[in-house]
């Protein structure tokens, strides 16, 4: 594996208003360097636009700093529609909105394009100094053992031309372990971490889609190490596929459901995790905000953020 370390060196601070990390961006052709361990671990928060449903992009960006983040993760339909709003606004007006709210584009989530349809979007991400693009895997499902490892190896091979564009643009493609997908199990994630030939191909780790065993999830985090680009602070709770009373639906958020995040946070500290942490859930139906108003959504995110912060050593 070529050690093209893609993590940017950044100075972690304990800014009370944001809990955010300051960072420096190298030239587009350069790769990010591995962050050095620090005495005090800080989460590096990323806010998913889809948490606010289809509300106006300007209103979503106004909430970013209130959640302890400095970066936005832009989602398209059907979960959000901020990517389509960006398209309608045009690049310069979108850039103006980001600047007005002192927000940076940290990630674009693009499941609908798929892992083999990202090249134009990667070039656009590069124009906005965007570090990450999340998508799903592609390949046969329900495999195990040697058959699974071979399928993951085939996927990594097919990703090479797309990863090459990501490297050129300074973007990392992060593959989420999504249900009903080639990359959906702990073993598939282990194989992806082992077989990837560039640090610009990484993992978006979603505990929701894995067995809800805190010790096993913590062990997996330690195994995957710096192959993790995005950590979704997201548990299964009572699920997100059928309409439930709101309090049950919100059990996907850290601190509201039964999953103990303490071992997971300890593992993230142990590996000195420098990727994104995105506090996350899905509402039913998709496309609505998780709660009625933007301020309610932000308050729920901050409740989970306080829970995670309280678990830090």
C-alpha positions as CSV (number, residue, x, y, z in Angstrom):
1,X,0.0,0.0,0.0
2,X,1.3,3.4,-0.9
3,X,1.4,5.6,2.3
4,X,-0.1,8.7,0.8
5,X,-1.3,10.0,4.1
6,X,-4.4,12.0,3.4
7,X,-5.1,13.4,6.8
8,X,-4.3,17.1,7.0
9,X,-2.1,18.3,9.9
10,X,-4.3,20.6,12.0
11,X,-4.0,22.2,15.4
12,X,-6.7,21.0,17.7
13,X,-8.1,23.6,20.0
14,X,-10.6,23.7,22.8
15,X,-12.6,26.7,21.6
16,X,-15.6,26.9,23.9
17,X,-18.0,28.2,21.4
18,X,-17.4,25.6,18.8
19,X,-15.4,22.6,20.1
20,X,-14.0,22.7,16.5
21,X,-10.5,22.1,15.2
22,X,-8.6,24.6,13.1
23,X,-7.0,23.2,10.0
24,X,-4.8,24.0,7.1
25,X,-5.4,22.9,3.6
26,X,-2.3,21.9,1.5
27,X,-2.2,22.4,-2.3
28,X,-4.6,20.3,-4.2
29,X,-1.9,18.0,-5.5
30,X,-0.5,17.4,-2.1
31,X,-1.8,14.7,0.2
32,X,-2.8,15.2,3.8
33,X,-0.3,14.3,6.5
34,X,-1.2,12.2,9.5
35,X,-2.3,14.3,12.5
36,X,0.0,14.0,15.5
37,X,-1.3,12.8,18.8
38,X,-2.5,15.5,21.2
39,X,-2.8,15.6,24.9
40,X,-6.5,16.4,24.7
41,X,-8.8,14.7,22.2
42,X,-11.5,16.7,20.4
43,X,-14.2,15.6,18.1
44,X,-14.1,17.2,14.6
45,X,-17.8,17.7,13.9
46,X,-19.5,17.6,10.6
47,X,-23.2,18.7,10.2
48,X,-25.4,16.7,7.8
49,X,-27.7,19.0,5.9
50,X,-30.4,16.2,5.7
51,X,-31.0,16.5,9.5
52,X,-33.0,19.6,8.5
53,X,-34.9,18.0,5.7
54,X,-35.6,20.2,2.7
55,X,-35.4,23.6,4.4
56,X,-33.6,26.4,2.7
57,X,-29.8,26.0,2.5
58,X,-29.2,29.5,4.0
59,X,-31.2,28.5,7.1
60,X,-29.2,25.2,7.4
61,X,-25.9,27.0,7.2
62,X,-27.0,29.4,9.9
63,X,-27.2,26.4,12.3
64,X,-23.7,24.9,11.6
65,X,-21.7,26.8,14.2
66,X,-24.4,26.3,16.8
67,X,-23.8,22.6,16.6
68,X,-20.1,22.8,17.4
69,X,-19.2,22.3,13.7
70,X,-17.5,24.5,11.1
71,X,-18.2,22.2,8.1
72,X,-21.3,21.1,6.3
73,X,-22.1,17.7,4.7
74,X,-24.4,18.5,1.8
75,X,-27.0,15.8,0.9
76,X,-29.2,15.4,-2.2
77,X,-32.7,14.1,-2.4
78,X,-34.4,12.1,-1.0
79,X,-32.8,12.6,2.4
80,X,-32.2,16.3,1.9
81,X,-32.3,18.6,-1.1
82,X,-29.4,21.0,-0.4
83,X,-27.3,19.6,-3.2
84,X,-30.2,20.4,-5.6
85,X,-30.5,23.9,-4.0
86,X,-26.8,24.4,-4.6
87,X,-27.3,23.5,-8.3
88,X,-30.1,26.0,-8.6
89,X,-28.1,28.7,-6.9
90,X,-24.9,28.2,-8.9
91,X,-21.4,27.8,-7.6
92,X,-20.7,31.5,-6.9
93,X,-23.9,32.1,-4.9
94,X,-23.4,28.9,-3.0
95,X,-19.8,30.0,-2.2
96,X,-21.2,33.3,-1.0
97,X,-23.6,31.6,1.4
98,X,-20.8,29.6,2.8
99,X,-18.7,32.7,3.4
100,X,-21.6,34.6,4.9
101,X,-22.0,32.0,7.6
102,X,-18.2,31.2,8.0
103,X,-18.9,27.6,7.0
104,X,-16.7,25.3,4.9
105,X,-17.8,22.5,2.7
106,X,-16.5,19.4,4.4
107,X,-18.3,16.6,2.6
108,X,-20.7,15.8,-0.2
109,X,-22.8,12.7,0.3
110,X,-23.7,11.1,-3.1
111,X,-25.3,7.7,-2.9
112,X,-27.4,8.2,-6.0
113,X,-24.3,8.7,-8.2
114,X,-22.7,5.5,-6.8
115,X,-19.0,4.8,-6.4
116,X,-18.4,4.7,-10.1
117,X,-20.2,7.9,-11.0
118,X,-18.3,10.4,-8.8
119,X,-15.6,11.9,-11.1
120,X,-17.4,15.2,-12.0
121,X,-18.6,15.6,-8.5
122,X,-15.0,15.0,-7.2
123,X,-13.8,17.8,-9.4
124,X,-16.5,20.1,-8.1
125,X,-15.6,19.2,-4.6
126,X,-12.0,20.1,-5.3
127,X,-13.1,23.6,-6.4
128,X,-14.6,24.1,-2.9
129,X,-11.6,22.6,-1.0
130,X,-14.0,19.8,0.1
131,X,-12.2,17.0,1.8
132,X,-14.6,14.1,1.7
133,X,-17.3,12.4,-0.5
134,X,-19.4,9.6,1.0
135,X,-21.1,6.9,-1.1
136,X,-21.9,3.2,-0.9
137,X,-20.0,0.1,-2.2
138,X,-20.9,-1.9,-5.2
139,X,-20.8,-5.6,-5.8
140,X,-22.4,-8.9,-4.9
141,X,-24.2,-9.2,-1.6
142,X,-24.4,-11.8,1.3
143,X,-20.9,-13.1,0.8
144,X,-18.6,-14.4,3.5
145,X,-15.0,-15.5,3.9
146,X,-12.8,-15.8,0.8
147,X,-15.6,-14.9,-1.6
148,X,-16.3,-11.7,0.3
149,X,-12.6,-10.8,0.3
150,X,-12.3,-11.4,-3.5
151,X,-15.4,-9.2,-4.1
152,X,-13.9,-6.4,-2.0
153,X,-10.6,-6.7,-3.9
154,X,-12.5,-6.5,-7.2
155,X,-14.3,-3.4,-6.0
156,X,-11.1,-1.8,-4.9
157,X,-9.6,-2.5,-8.4
158,X,-12.6,-1.0,-10.1
159,X,-12.3,2.1,-7.9
160,X,-8.8,2.9,-9.1
161,X,-9.6,5.4,-11.8
162,X,-12.0,7.2,-9.5
163,X,-9.6,7.2,-6.6
164,X,-7.0,8.7,-9.0
165,X,-9.3,11.7,-9.6
166,X,-10.0,11.9,-5.8
167,X,-6.2,12.1,-5.2
168,X,-5.8,14.8,-7.9
169,X,-8.5,16.9,-6.2
170,X,-7.4,16.3,-2.6
171,X,-10.7,14.5,-1.8
172,X,-11.2,11.2,0.1
173,X,-13.9,8.8,-1.0
174,X,-15.5,7.3,2.1
175,X,-17.5,4.1,1.6
176,X,-20.3,3.6,4.2
177,X,-21.2,0.2,5.5
178,X,-24.8,0.3,4.3
179,X,-27.3,-2.5,4.6
180,X,-27.9,-4.7,1.6
181,X,-24.5,-3.8,0.1
182,X,-21.2,-5.4,-0.6
183,X,-19.7,-3.3,2.2
184,X,-22.1,-4.0,5.0
185,X,-20.4,-6.2,7.6
186,X,-17.4,-5.9,9.9
187,X,-15.4,-8.3,7.7
188,X,-16.1,-6.3,4.6
189,X,-14.9,-3.2,6.3
190,X,-11.7,-5.1,7.5
191,X,-11.1,-6.2,3.9
192,X,-11.6,-2.7,2.5
193,X,-9.1,-1.3,5.0
194,X,-6.6,-4.0,4.2
195,X,-6.9,-4.0,0.4
196,X,-7.3,-0.3,-0.4
197,X,-4.2,1.0,-2.3
198,X,-4.7,4.7,-1.4
199,X,-5.6,6.6,1.7
200,X,-8.0,8.5,-0.6
201,X,-10.3,5.5,-0.4
202,X,-11.6,5.1,3.2
203,X,-14.5,4.2,5.4
204,X,-17.6,6.0,6.6
205,X,-18.4,3.9,9.7
206,X,-22.1,3.7,10.6
207,X,-22.7,1.8,13.8
208,X,-26.4,1.8,13.0
209,X,-25.9,-0.9,10.4
210,X,-23.8,-3.1,12.6
211,X,-24.6,-5.4,15.6
212,X,-25.3,-3.2,18.5
213,X,-22.5,-4.5,20.7
214,X,-20.4,-1.7,22.2
215,X,-17.3,-3.8,22.8
216,X,-17.4,-5.3,19.3
217,X,-17.8,-1.9,17.7
218,X,-15.0,-0.5,19.8
219,X,-12.7,-3.3,18.8
220,X,-13.6,-2.7,15.1
221,X,-12.8,1.0,15.4
222,X,-9.3,0.0,16.8
223,X,-8.8,-2.5,13.9
224,X,-9.8,0.0,11.2
225,X,-7.8,2.8,12.7
226,X,-7.0,5.6,10.3
227,X,-9.0,3.9,7.5
228,X,-12.0,5.6,9.1
229,X,-12.7,9.0,7.4
230,X,-16.2,9.5,8.9
231,X,-17.7,8.3,12.2
232,X,-21.4,8.5,12.3
233,X,-22.5,9.0,15.9
234,X,-25.6,7.0,15.1
235,X,-27.2,3.9,16.8
236,X,-30.0,1.6,15.7
237,X,-32.4,2.4,18.6
238,X,-35.8,1.3,17.3
239,X,-34.8,1.7,13.7
240,X,-35.7,4.2,10.9
241,X,-37.8,2.2,8.4
242,X,-41.3,2.6,9.8
243,X,-43.0,5.6,11.3
244,X,-42.7,5.6,15.1
245,X,-43.6,8.1,17.8
246,X,-40.9,10.8,17.7
247,X,-39.3,9.8,21.0
248,X,-38.7,6.3,19.7
249,X,-37.4,7.6,16.4
250,X,-34.9,9.9,18.2
251,X,-33.4,6.8,19.9
252,X,-31.1,6.7,16.9
253,X,-29.2,9.6,18.4
254,X,-26.3,9.0,20.9
255,X,-27.5,9.2,24.5
256,X,-31.1,8.5,23.6
257,X,-31.0,4.9,22.7
258,X,-29.6,1.8,24.5
259,X,-26.1,1.7,22.9
260,X,-23.4,2.7,25.3
261,X,-21.0,4.9,23.4
262,X,-18.4,5.0,26.1
263,X,-16.3,2.1,24.6
264,X,-16.7,3.6,21.1
265,X,-15.4,7.0,22.3
266,X,-12.5,5.4,24.2
267,X,-11.6,3.6,21.0
268,X,-11.7,6.8,19.0
269,X,-9.4,8.5,21.5
270,X,-7.1,5.5,21.5
271,X,-6.6,5.7,17.7
272,X,-6.4,9.5,17.9
273,X,-9.2,9.7,15.4
274,X,-8.8,12.8,13.2
275,X,-11.7,12.2,10.8
276,X,-15.2,13.6,10.9
277,X,-17.8,12.9,13.6
278,X,-21.3,13.4,12.3
279,X,-24.2,13.1,14.8
280,X,-26.8,11.5,12.8
281,X,-30.2,9.8,12.4
282,X,-32.9,9.2,9.7
283,X,-36.4,10.5,10.1
284,X,-39.5,8.8,8.7
285,X,-40.5,9.8,6.0
286,X,-37.2,10.8,4.5
287,X,-36.9,14.4,3.5
288,X,-38.5,15.9,6.6
289,X,-36.4,17.5,9.4
290,X,-35.8,15.3,12.4
291,X,-37.8,17.8,14.5
292,X,-40.2,20.5,13.6
293,X,-38.0,23.6,13.6
294,X,-34.3,24.2,12.8
295,X,-33.7,25.3,16.4
296,X,-35.3,22.0,17.6
297,X,-33.0,20.0,15.3
298,X,-30.0,21.9,16.5
299,X,-31.0,21.4,20.2
300,X,-31.3,17.6,19.7
301,X,-27.9,17.5,18.0
302,X,-26.4,19.4,20.9
303,X,-27.9,17.1,23.5
304,X,-26.1,14.2,21.8
305,X,-23.0,16.3,21.5
306,X,-22.9,16.9,25.2
307,X,-23.4,13.2,25.8
308,X,-20.4,12.4,23.6
309,X,-18.3,15.2,25.2
310,X,-19.1,13.9,28.7
311,X,-17.6,10.5,27.7
312,X,-14.2,11.9,26.8
313,X,-11.4,11.2,29.3
